[in-house]
Amino acid sequence: MKTLSLGDAASTKRLLPLLAVALVLLGVWFGWSAWRQWRESGQSSQLAAGRDRVAADVSALLAKQLAIAQKATQAPAVVGALQAGNFVNASEGLAAAWPGSDHAEVAAADLQALQAGLPATGYGRAGVAQAALASGKPVAVVARDGGQAKLLIALPLADGAAVALAAQPAKPLIDAVAKASIGGGYLALKQADATLAQVGDKALEASGDKTSATIKGSDWTLYAYTTPVEPGPLGFGLAMSAIAAVLLLGGVGALLWLRQRSTQLDVVEEDAVVAPTESDEPTVGDLAAQNQTAAAAEAAAKADAAKADGPALPDPSIFRAYDIRGVVGKTLSIDVARQIGQSIGTLMHENGLYDIVVGRDGRLSGPDMVSGLVDGLRRAGRNVISIGLAPTPLVYFGAYHLRTGCCVAVTGSHNPPDYNGFKIVVGGETLSGETITALYTRMAEGRLHEAEQPGRLEERDISDDYIHRIASDIRLERPLDVVVDAGNGVAGDLGPRVLEAIGANVFPLFCEVDGTFPNHHPDPSEPHNLEDLRHIVQTRKADLGLAFDGDGDRLGVITPQGHNIFPDRLLMLFAADVLERNPGAIIVYDVKCTGALAPYIMGRGGSPLMWKTGHSLIKSKMREEEAELAGEMSGHFFFMERWYGFDDGIYSAARLLEILAARSEDADAVFAEIPESISTPEIKVPVADPHAFVDKLVANGSFDGARVTTLDGIRADWADGWGLVRASNTTPVLVLRFEANTQERLEDIQALFRSRLRAVDPALELTF
């Protein structure tokens, strides 16, 4: 055997090219990294310069408009008309002196004229006018007015006795950002969390490095997001990567010199060379092709067999307005859950989405439903992150925290123990209406994607991450004693842990997770379910009682004196808190809420917006309007400010404790400041087809002297009260609610509704 030595020219010739190639690859790697870091650093500098330039331009545009506004309010026609108390003439004078305005007016400080004309007069106008009066200085916000984004400016006049306001085109401000040359990255002008204008790659908002610049004379902020400058190999920065590239590529030249030198050594080894012979044996490529053909034929045969004798289609009635829900053993089974999972996975496949979070509530059927769901998702090639036993808000949080944008909460919510269901988010959108029924259509038409390889399954516990996220933002200024009634629902573990983490002293009541709900039904919207909580709060002299529903996305509240705070009044407290930091913000509420809510929000500078009942519908409307807060009479609350915009009873409880702990008064004194009329809880009347019933009522009913809204059912508002009847989208019942200034007037409104309901069905059983 010949021993290889440094003088072996033949061996050197074989080794040197390999070493040269390795050094070239390393040199190119370090060189590419140096170039990339140089480019990204340059983009960051260019974006910062663009940010400052745009901030200066927007500040100048706003300053110019405010100067024009100030000059217009000092016009003789305006001043003279105000002194005479003639607001009509003052408005005409303001419009003449304020060029370029789409609308200009002067209103008395009580804002009655603005409020009486709603919604035609615009919630945004009312909100900015109130904000200017409250602050005593000019206020500028961008809000929807006449269906378009407008720059709304308001200035207090006559020592706060009046206010001037105008709507200006917002396009110059938006164009100043949208047309900016930034070279790369993402630039966004924001009013609180609402994006007014943007340019660049929005995806960087979630992953990029952020800097900001304030806009003078406003509450606007200009944010700049750039691609993070990633370090090079071995953590090298720009300079070290460049040096390494030069040294490595220089080493290639040295190796080439050595190779030339080795050719001068006349050492030749004569080895026998055997030429390759031809063979009839199949090559590796031939075998691979044969295997692929066989696999394809087998997959096609399986697909044909599945179509021929696959599982029966689910009952279409379980595909409801906001989610999928049915009775286990009747309309829900593991096979149904599997089909649902594969249909969801198919939708994800069509949208290029791969990862999904799955969690379940404490119902006894939960493990089976999750098993079938996960199997279906994996069949469609989706990667499942299972977080186990989890309240619905934790599942929603997982979609954000783990950056999947997709999740399914397996839950029957507040329904009886034999129910279960699926709340679904795909690509950040909560499925509802047609997107829910489309899942069934895919199954019926056999359009279910089946991947060549099943998706991965991973188990994670993210409860500590959820607790840390909330506790890092909310800390109570003083400890509060709180009784928590989870109704044996799935929030029984996580809810108390969160509240203790923010500084509360928690006494748990029915917090053991038990899917049979042995103590009472986990539905805080039903007053009789809060009697145990009321008793313990008063017995222990606690600061507050909190109740969660079966999956933890709704909240009920009992005060120290035992008062049940209806969710619409609780929404007023949340709205006042949010509007302190976000003047002019849109607050969304459902048709079941109190008539006092809209004027309360406007009185604090906000823009109230009534919308349809339903957690998925509310979330969709919030995104559309870029609202900061929303709430439903059922106890769902949605915070976009400081949170993610999904309904979360646990987080809402933490925000409530934060507000109360900052006050010296007890909860009863705080809520005494919130308007309260005489009202009923939700009244449920069973009917076979509630939607058909409401359609007939809308077609035939009349409510003399009332402002009638048919947004969701039929709601009739008078100056001293209102009534509502709508069709539930989850159970076969009519949902009614009434409110009035006096008990006598409440009974009159109820009597009128009884007559209208019985005109549709004389046999209808009414208990109100």
ABEGO torsion letter per residue (X at the ends): XBBBBAABAAAAAAAAAAAAAAAAAAAAAAAAAAAAAAAAAAAAAAAAAAAAAAAAAAAAAAAAAAAAAAAAAABAAAAAAAAAGBAAAAAAAAAAABBGBABBBBBBAAGAAAAAAOAAAEAAAAAAAAAAAAAGBBBBBBBBBGGBBBBBBBBBBGGGABBBBBBBBAAAAAAAAAABBAGEEBBBBBBEABBABBBEBAAAAAABBBBBBBBBGBABBBBBBBBBBBBBBGGBBAAAAAAAAAAAAAAAAAAAAAAAAAAABBBBBBBBBBBBBBBABBBAAAAAAAAAAAAAAAAAAAAAAAAAABBBBBBAAABBAABBBBBBGAABBAAAAAAAAAAAAAAAAAAGBABBBBBBBABAAAAAAAAAAAAAAAAAGBBBBBAEBBBAAAAAAAAAAAGAGBBBBBBAEABBAABBBBBBBBGGBBBBEAAAAAAAAAAAAGBBBBBABBBBBBBBBAAAAAAAAAAAABBBABBBBBBBBAGGBAAAAAAAAAAAAAGBBBBBBGABBBAAGAABBBBAABAAAAAAAAAAAAAAGBABBBBBBAAGABBBBBBAAGBBBBAAAAAAAAAAAAAAABBGBBBBBBAABBAAAAAAAAAAGBBBBBBBBEAAAAAAAAAAAGBABBBBAAGBBBBABGBAGBBBAAAAAAAAAAAAAABABBAAAAAAABBBBBBBBBBBBBBABAAAAAAAAAAABBBBGBBBBAABEBBBBBAAEBBBBBBBAABBBBBBBBBBABAAAAAAAAAAAAAAAAAABAABBBAX
